[in-house]
Each structure stands twice: as C-alpha cells, then as structure tokens.
Amino acid sequence: MVAQVEEVTQSTTPEANDGPGDARIKVHRGDAYDLMADLPPESIDLLITSPPYWGLRSYGLDHNEEILKEWLAEDSSRVQTDVPPYEWYRKHGGVLGLEPLPEWFIGHLVEILQRGAPALKPSGSMWINIGDTYFARWSSIRHDGRQGLGDNPRSRRRTPMGGYRQEKQMLLIPARFAIAMQDLRWILRNDLIWHKPNVPPRPEKDRLRLTHEHFFHFVKRPKEGRAKYYYDFEEVESGAQDVVYYDVDEAEEGAVDVVKVGARSGSDGHSATFPIDLIKPRILTSCPPGGTVLDPFCGTGRSLSVAASTGRNAIGFELTESFQQAAVKNAEAAIAQGQLTFDESNEAGE
C-alpha cells in the first residue's frame, strides 16, 4: 500500500483515518500551525514529536534577524518579552526555533501544540521530546547539525541579555515549556529522562557534559474528575516500570522514569532523528493498535515508520520539502515491507 501524500504550503484538511487495521501513512508538507487546526476533531490517539529546539540550528531556512526590532517598533508600549502571535512572527520572516528570545520560542511552541488539542481524543496522549540550551550573548547557529559540532556552516547572532538570560546560564527551557502547558490545563504524567550515554566530548572545563533530554507525557485534563487515557503498561520497555520494591537488592536496574538510549546518527540529511528504541515504547503504550499517531514536526518520518510497522495509522507534517520527501519514501517502504526501513541494530552512534 502506498503512502498517501498531500503537498501544501499553508493548509490542508487531512482525511480522518479509516479505522482499525488501516495502516496508511499521510505526509503533508506545510506549517504545523496551519495543519494542526485542520485535523478532524478527536481523530488522533497519540501526538508524538521532537520539535526544533531553541537557538541550535536553522535546517537551511531563512530567518529575519531584525524581527525583534520590528516587533518593538510597531508599538512603543511593548517590551522584549511580550510574545507576538505565531502568525505575526511567521509573516515577518520568523522560524520556529530561531526566535530572538526563549520566551518567544516557548510561547510559539505551546501555541502550535494547542492548535491540535481539539484533534486529540479524550483518551489520547501527547509525548514531547525537548532539550535544553545554554545561553550565550553571541550564539552559534548551525545551518545543519548540532551546535558546536561537525564542520557544517554556521552563523553568529546576538541574543539580548536580561533576567535569567545570562552568560553560561542553563535556560531550563524544558521546565518552562512544561509549566506553560500545565497553565493551559494539560496534565503532566511523566517527565521521562532520555539518558544519552554516547554524547561527544565538549570543550567546556567548568561544567559537566549535558547527556540527557526530557520527554514529557501530557494528557488532557477532564472537565471533572481524574484524567483517564489509553495506556498499555505491558508495552513499557523492560526495567522502566514504576515498581515498589521492599528489598533494594531486588530492584531492577532502570526501574524508574529514566531510559538509557544512545544518540543515533541522522538520516536523509536530517541531523536530529528519533532513536527507534526510544519512541517505539511510547507508541506501543500510548496508541492502541489501529489507532492514529501524529507527528507535527516529522522530519524524515522515523516516528511515522515506527507507527506503521506496529500496526498504527500515522500522519506527519513537515515544512522542509526535502525532509517531507524523505518521510514519504520511508513511509512507503515501511508499509510495503511491513517493517522499518531503519536498521535498529546498525544505527551508528554520534
């Protein structure tokens, strides 16, 4: 079965899934802000994604470096930390992840995800992977690849200081994002720590290496009572169950909300792809067989392929044409072969 694809630049209306057993994948090209709002109500079982992180890479997209000045010039009463609506930001040349301030980035990411809230079923879940950033007044933006690593082209930009934005400061962007989501009535069920044991050495000699990222599990807050949602506890990876042990010596290694998964090399020109063994348990636990998985920042489609290989339907949104085409290719192969196109055992560490 061939993956169904709609290529758009602004908005589209993805069809609802056709029910259990229909393992179609649809990859739409466009901005998640537009596409999320057009999803049918209560059509998604699981939203899982790794959005662009703040101030690390441009993915080859052009960004207006004067956008903060333009925002302030429109109204003399504004201050830097007043967050413009995402539509204004995009119209004036802004790109998600390249906001001049982390406050803007958090506001825009929450705004985009909130646009998809009506499409998530009451029994649905949202898993968001997000990493932190250290502040530098003059930051290094990779056109591709991770900040400060590799020989990819990069540019420098000046970021305003103030408040918690101080040199060498860990900005706590994941925590600030999670709190912003809670303020919008989302229930945070887990802050899963993704421990990356193979993070390359860094030149800094005055701090420890940053070897973890956060994977937040959100569910909808009901109008009354406690949150109820689909969760297959039997599909949690071995050793990750939250179990009470009366004898510490019997405790299984990893029986906490920390998962040890090595960072993987990218694919199809994308430098930041999901490790399969990190996301597969999230999909198996939080989306029923035959359900629908959405990745609004799908990149080359790794989450879509994993979803299809496990008998789920999948929808992906991707702004960059080359990545969207790669996602289509990988999705088609996953459906045709009934298995992943990525070799889990041979994924090279970074």
N, C-alpha and C positions, 0 to 999 in steps of 0.2 A: 504494500500500500504506500502511495507516495504522499509525502508531507504536503499539506495544503498551505500555500503561501499567498499573502496579500502584501504588496509593496505600497506603502503610503509615506507621505512626508509629514502629514499633520494628524489626521484622524481616520479611523476606520471603525466598523462595527463588527468585531469577531463573532462568528456564529457560536451559539451555545453548543456544548458537547452533546453527542447523540446517545449518551447513556453508557451503562456499564459494558465493558468489553470492547468499546470503540477506542483504539489506541492511536487516534490521529494526532499529529503534531501540526500546529499552525505557528508560523513565524511571521510576525508583522514588522515592517520597518517604519519607524516613526518615534515620536517622543512619548515616553510612558505617561506623561502628564495628560496628553490627549487620549491615548488609547485606553488608559485605565477607566476613564469616565464613560467610555462607550461599551464596557463589558455588560452583559445582561445581569440583572440583579440575582444575587445568591447563586451564581454559576460556578464559583471557584471553591475547591476544597482546601487548597494549600497555596499560599503565596510564599515562595522561597527565592531569595535573591541576595546578591552581593553588589550593592550599588557602588558607584565611584566613590572613593574616599576623598576627603578634602585635601586639596593642595599637593597632590602627588604626581599626577600625570594628566596629559591632555588628550590622549588617544587620537592625536592628529587633528583635533577640532580647533577651529579658530575661536578666540575669546577676546572680548573687548576689555582691555586692561584699564580703560578710563571709566568703567561703569560706575564705580563708587562716586567719582566726581559728578557724573551726570545725574545720579540719584539725588545727591545733596543739592545740586544746583536747581533742581525743579522746585524745591520748597525749602526756604531758609529755616523753617522750624524743625527740620529733620536732623537726626544725629546718625552717626555711622552705624550704630547697632539696630536702627529701625530696619526691619527686613522688608524689602519690596516684594510684592506678589510675584510668583514664579513667572506668570505671563508677562509682566513688565520686564523682568530680568531677561527672559529669553528674547523678547522683542528687541531689546537693546544690546544684543550680542553676548549674553551670558550663557555659560555652560555649567551644568551641574557638576560640582566637584572643584570648580575653579572660582568659586565666589571669593571676593576680596576678604571676607571675614568668615570664621567658622560659624558665627551666629546665623549668617545668611544661609550657609550650607545646610545646617540643621533644620532651619525653617522651611527651606525648599524641599528637602527630602521628606519631611513629615507631611508637607502639603501634597506631594505627589502620591505618597502611600495612602493618605486619607481619601484621595480621589477614588481609590479602589476598594474602600471599605464596604460600600453597598454590594459589590460583586462577591464578597466573601460570605460563604454560608454561615449561619449562626454556629454551626458545628465546626467551622473551619479554623485554621491556624495560619500564622504568619511567622516565618523564620527569616531574620535579617542578620546577615554577616557584615560586621563593620569593624574596622581597625582604627587605631589612634594615630595622632600626628604630633610631632614636637614643633613648637613654634620657633620660627626664625624670621627676623625682620626682613632679611633678604633670602627668600626661599628658592629652592631649585625645583623646577617643574620639568619632568621628563616628558618628551613628546610621546614616548612609549617606554615601558619598562618601569621598574621600581625606583623610587627616589634614591639618588646617590649610588646606584649600582649599574654596572654594564657600561657600554660605550654608546648608548643611544643619545641622540641630540637632546639638548635641554635648553631651557631659557631661565632667566632670573627675573624675579618680580619682587617688588617691595610690598610688604604687608603691614598695615597700621598696627602699632602697639597700643596697649591700653587695657586696664582691668587685669584679667587673668592672662591676657596675651602678652607674655614677657619672654625674652630670650631664654631658650633651653627648656621652656615650660612644656610638660606633657599636658595637652589641652583637655583630656578626658572627654573627647567627642562622643565615644560610645555611651558613656553615662549620661551626658547631656541630651543625647538623642533619645535614650530610653525614658528619661524623665519627661521629655516633651511628648512622647507617645502616651505615657501614663496620664498626662494632663488632658489628653483627648479621649480618656476613658478606656484605653486599651489595658488589658490585664497582662502583666509580665509574668509568665510561668517559670521560665528558666533563663539564666544568663550562662549559657554554655561557653566554657572557655576552650578555645581551639589552641592547643599547645603545638607549636611547630618546632620540632627538635633540630631541624636542619637549616635554620636561619643562618645566612652567611655572616661572617665576622664584620663588625663595623669599626670605623677608625676611632670612635669616641673612647676615651680612657677615664671618664669621670661618671659613668653610669653603667648599669647592667644592660645587656642586649635585650631588646624587646622581642620576645619569642611567642607572643600569644595575640589572638584576636577574639572578639566577642561574637557570639551567635545567639541573638535574642529570640525567644519564643513568646509571641504575643497571641492572645485570643480575645474575642470580643467580650465586652462587659455587657451582661444582660440587663434588661430594664429592672429586674428584681431577682433576688436570689444569687446563687453562686454560678460561676461560669461552667458550662458543660460543653464539651467539644470532643471530636473524634481523637482517640489516641490508642494505638495498639502497642501496649507495653512490651509484648513479646518480641517486637522487632527492634527494640533498643539494642545497640551494639553490646557485645559481651563485656561485662565489667562496668558498664555505665549506669546500671540501675541504682536508684537511691534506696539502699537497703540498710536496715538497722542491724548491727551485729553486737552481740553481747560479749564476744571474745574478740579482742582486737586482732589476735593472731590469725583468726579465720577470715578476716576482711579481704575480699578480693581486690587485687590491685586495680585501681581505676574505678572503683565503685562510687564515684562522685560525678559532679557535672563538669568534668574536665576530660577532653578527648585528645589523645596524642596522635596526630596525623601529620606526616611530613609535608611541607610545601611542595607543590609539583610544578614542573615546567609548564609553560603556556602551550596553546595550540592555535594553528591557523593565524599566526601573527598577533594573537592576544596574549599579553604577558601575565594576566591575573585571572586564572581559571579555577573553578571549584575542584578540589580533590574529590574523586568519586566516593572514597570511603568516608568522607566527612558528610556528604549530603545524602547518600543512599539511606542511612538510618532515619534521617529527618523525613524523607519522602515516605518510607515504609511505615513509620509510626504515625504520621500526621495526615496522610491522604489515603482513604480507603481504596482497595482495588477497583479499577474502573472509574475512579474519581478524576478530577481535573486539577493539574498543577499549573500555576502561573509564575513565570519569571519575567518581571518587567524590565530587567536590565540583563538580558540573557547572554550577551556576548556571543561566543561561538556555540552556545547551546548545550553545554555539558549537562545542566540540570534537566533540560528537555529530553535528552537522550537517556539519562538515567530513569526518568519518569516513564518513558515509553518502554524501556527494557523490563520494567517491573509491572507492566500492565495498566499504567495510568495514561490518561489523556494529558496533553501539555500545550500550553500557549506561551509564546515568547515574544517580547518586544525588544527591538534593538534599533538604536538611532544610526549607527555606523553601517554603511552599506556592505563593506567587505566582511564584517563580522556577521551580519544578518545572512549573507550568502553562505558563509561557512556553517552557520547554525542550520540552514536548510539542508546542506549536504550531509551533515552529521545526523540530522533528524531522519532523513530519507534512509540512510544506511541502518540506523537503529531499528527502524520499522521493518525494512526489507529483510534484514538479517536476524531480527528478533533478539539482538544483543547489542552491547555497547560497541561503538567504533573506537573507543579509547581503551588501550590495554592497561588494566589496573596494575598488573604485576610489573610492567615495564615502564611505568611513568617515571621519568628521571627527576630526582630532587633538584632544587635550585641551590 
